[in-house]
């Protein structure tokens, strides 16, 4: 029978040894996104370069940047219809990748809407200028709407409800269909379902989108 000595353990002090276990992050759970509606968000107090990422514009139009509002540098909800959401974090990406908007298909990026909401009046002429302009407004607030969508991705295996009632991955690619909150029937209490069924059989989870970014 193996003993503790047989394991050959070294007498090492591990990181965090002796600290409380009360503040461990929740493991393996999904936090539903805030329900659709109008919110006021506050940018993190600092936005170092680590909060930004560079990517190639999909149509070969050169590089673009995005700011990653995530665990380290989140947006914070400071006004909401549901008071329980005030003070909670909201994760999203905002980039300067342009796309057609509105009936006239004007080419605009989310970053341009964000900068206008924060008081800027001129579009930055380069990626570096976008980063510096966003950094300048760290800690400021803006108003925006949250909407929900459900996307059945063509490049990923679908998830279906298993025998235990929980979603399980299936060896079948998604169909590419996308659903929006205005298309999805609401629950009996008026709320939107976090998960819906796609016409191809997949179980889709709601994703929160940041829309109509505007001044506070």
C-alpha positions as CSV (number, residue, x, y, z in Angstrom):
1,X,0.0,0.0,0.0
2,X,1.3,3.4,-1.0
3,X,2.0,5.8,1.9
4,X,2.2,9.6,2.0
5,X,6.0,9.4,2.0
6,X,6.0,7.2,-1.1
7,X,4.4,10.0,-3.1
8,X,7.7,12.0,-2.9
9,X,6.1,15.3,-2.1
10,X,8.3,18.3,-1.8
11,X,7.8,20.7,1.1
12,X,6.5,23.6,-1.1
13,X,4.2,26.5,-0.3
14,X,1.5,26.8,-3.0
15,X,0.1,30.1,-4.3
16,X,-2.8,31.3,-2.2
17,X,-2.2,28.7,0.6
18,X,-4.1,29.7,3.7
19,X,-6.5,32.1,2.0
20,X,-10.3,31.7,2.4
21,X,-12.3,29.6,0.0
22,X,-15.4,31.8,0.3
23,X,-14.6,34.0,-2.7
24,X,-14.0,31.3,-5.3
25,X,-15.6,32.0,-8.7
26,X,-18.7,29.9,-9.6
27,X,-17.7,27.0,-11.7
28,X,-19.6,25.5,-14.7
29,X,-22.6,27.8,-14.6
30,X,-24.1,30.2,-17.1
31,X,-25.2,33.7,-16.1
32,X,-28.1,34.8,-18.2
33,X,-27.6,38.2,-20.0
34,X,-29.5,41.3,-18.8
35,X,-33.0,41.4,-20.3
36,X,-33.5,43.6,-23.3
37,X,-34.0,47.3,-22.5
38,X,-32.3,50.6,-22.0
39,X,-29.3,50.8,-19.6
40,X,-26.6,53.3,-18.6
41,X,-23.1,51.9,-18.6
42,X,-19.9,53.1,-17.1
43,X,-16.5,52.4,-18.7
44,X,-13.8,50.9,-16.5
45,X,-11.7,53.4,-14.6
46,X,-8.6,52.5,-16.7
47,X,-8.3,51.1,-20.2
48,X,-4.7,50.0,-20.7
49,X,-3.5,48.6,-24.0
50,X,-4.2,45.1,-22.7
51,X,-7.9,45.8,-23.1
52,X,-7.5,46.2,-26.9
53,X,-7.1,43.7,-29.6
54,X,-6.2,44.0,-33.3
55,X,-7.8,42.0,-36.1
56,X,-8.0,41.9,-39.9
57,X,-11.1,43.4,-41.5
58,X,-12.9,40.5,-43.1
59,X,-13.1,42.0,-46.6
60,X,-9.4,42.7,-46.9
61,X,-9.7,46.3,-45.8
62,X,-6.7,46.2,-43.5
63,X,-6.6,46.1,-39.7
64,X,-9.2,47.2,-37.2
65,X,-9.2,47.4,-33.4
66,X,-11.6,46.4,-30.7
67,X,-11.9,47.0,-27.0
68,X,-12.6,43.9,-24.9
69,X,-14.9,44.8,-22.1
70,X,-14.5,41.6,-20.1
71,X,-13.7,40.3,-16.6
72,X,-10.6,42.5,-16.2
73,X,-12.0,45.6,-17.8
74,X,-15.8,45.3,-17.8
75,X,-18.6,47.8,-18.5
76,X,-20.6,48.3,-15.3
77,X,-24.4,48.8,-15.4
78,X,-25.2,52.0,-13.4
79,X,-28.8,52.5,-14.3
80,X,-31.4,49.8,-15.1
81,X,-35.1,49.1,-14.8
82,X,-34.2,46.2,-12.5
83,X,-32.4,47.6,-9.5
84,X,-30.7,44.2,-8.9
85,X,-28.7,44.7,-12.1
86,X,-27.1,48.0,-11.0
87,X,-23.5,47.5,-10.2
88,X,-23.2,44.3,-12.2
89,X,-20.7,43.8,-15.0
90,X,-21.5,43.6,-18.7
91,X,-19.1,41.9,-21.1
92,X,-18.9,42.8,-24.8
93,X,-16.7,43.9,-27.6
94,X,-16.8,47.3,-29.4
95,X,-14.8,47.6,-32.6
96,X,-14.1,50.2,-35.3
97,X,-15.0,47.7,-38.1
98,X,-17.6,49.5,-40.2
99,X,-20.8,48.0,-41.5
100,X,-23.9,49.3,-43.3
101,X,-26.5,50.9,-41.0
102,X,-30.1,52.1,-41.5
103,X,-32.2,52.4,-44.6
104,X,-29.4,54.4,-46.4
105,X,-26.8,51.7,-45.6
106,X,-24.3,54.3,-44.2
107,X,-21.0,52.7,-43.3
108,X,-20.5,53.2,-39.5
109,X,-18.7,51.3,-36.7
110,X,-19.8,50.8,-33.1
111,X,-16.7,52.6,-32.0
112,X,-17.8,55.7,-33.8
113,X,-21.2,55.6,-32.0
114,X,-19.3,55.1,-28.7
115,X,-17.0,58.0,-29.2
116,X,-19.9,60.3,-30.2
117,X,-21.8,59.3,-27.1
118,X,-18.7,60.2,-25.0
119,X,-18.5,63.7,-26.5
120,X,-16.1,63.2,-29.5
121,X,-17.0,65.2,-32.6
122,X,-14.4,63.9,-35.2
123,X,-13.8,60.4,-36.5
124,X,-10.3,59.2,-35.7
125,X,-8.2,58.8,-38.8
126,X,-6.2,55.7,-37.7
127,X,-6.4,52.7,-35.4
128,X,-4.0,54.2,-32.9
129,X,-6.1,57.3,-32.7
130,X,-9.2,55.2,-31.9
131,X,-7.4,53.5,-29.1
132,X,-6.2,56.8,-27.6
133,X,-9.6,58.4,-27.9
134,X,-11.4,55.5,-26.1
135,X,-8.7,55.5,-23.4
136,X,-9.3,59.2,-22.8
137,X,-12.9,58.5,-21.7
138,X,-12.2,55.8,-19.2
139,X,-14.6,55.9,-16.3
140,X,-17.3,57.9,-18.3
141,X,-20.9,56.8,-18.9
142,X,-23.1,56.3,-21.9
143,X,-26.6,55.0,-22.6
144,X,-27.4,52.0,-24.8
145,X,-30.0,49.3,-25.4
146,X,-29.5,45.6,-24.9
147,X,-31.1,43.2,-27.3
148,X,-31.0,39.4,-27.5
149,X,-30.3,37.1,-30.4
150,X,-29.8,33.4,-30.8
151,X,-27.4,32.2,-33.5
152,X,-27.2,28.6,-34.9
153,X,-23.5,28.7,-36.0
154,X,-22.6,26.9,-39.3
155,X,-19.0,26.4,-38.1
156,X,-19.8,24.6,-34.8
157,X,-21.5,21.5,-33.7
158,X,-25.0,22.0,-32.3
159,X,-26.2,21.3,-28.8
160,X,-29.5,19.4,-28.2
161,X,-31.4,18.6,-25.1
162,X,-30.1,15.3,-23.6
163,X,-31.9,12.7,-21.6
164,X,-31.2,14.6,-18.4
165,X,-32.8,17.8,-19.8
166,X,-29.4,19.5,-20.2
167,X,-27.9,20.5,-23.6
168,X,-25.3,18.1,-25.0
169,X,-23.1,18.5,-28.0
170,X,-24.0,16.6,-31.1
171,X,-21.9,15.8,-34.1
172,X,-23.9,18.0,-36.5
173,X,-23.1,21.5,-37.7
174,X,-25.6,24.3,-37.2
175,X,-27.8,25.6,-40.0
176,X,-26.8,29.3,-39.7
177,X,-30.2,30.6,-38.8
178,X,-30.4,33.6,-36.5
179,X,-33.3,34.7,-34.3
180,X,-34.0,38.1,-32.7
181,X,-35.9,38.9,-29.6
182,X,-38.8,40.5,-31.5
183,X,-39.3,37.1,-33.2
184,X,-39.2,34.8,-30.2
185,X,-42.4,34.1,-28.2
186,X,-42.2,35.3,-24.6
187,X,-42.7,33.2,-21.5
188,X,-46.0,33.4,-19.6
189,X,-44.5,36.0,-17.2
190,X,-43.5,38.2,-20.1
191,X,-39.8,37.4,-20.0
192,X,-37.8,36.0,-22.9
193,X,-36.6,32.4,-22.8
194,X,-32.8,32.1,-22.4
195,X,-32.7,29.0,-24.6
196,X,-34.8,28.3,-27.7
197,X,-35.1,25.5,-30.2
198,X,-33.9,26.0,-33.7
199,X,-35.7,24.6,-36.7
200,X,-32.8,22.2,-37.3
201,X,-33.2,20.8,-33.8
202,X,-30.4,22.7,-32.1
203,X,-30.8,24.3,-28.6
204,X,-29.7,27.9,-28.8
205,X,-28.6,30.2,-25.9
206,X,-29.4,33.9,-25.9
207,X,-26.6,36.3,-26.6
208,X,-26.7,40.0,-25.6
209,X,-26.1,42.7,-28.1
210,X,-25.3,46.4,-27.4
211,X,-27.4,48.6,-29.7
212,X,-28.2,52.3,-30.1
213,X,-25.2,53.6,-28.3
214,X,-25.8,57.2,-27.3
215,X,-25.0,60.0,-24.9
216,X,-25.9,59.6,-21.2
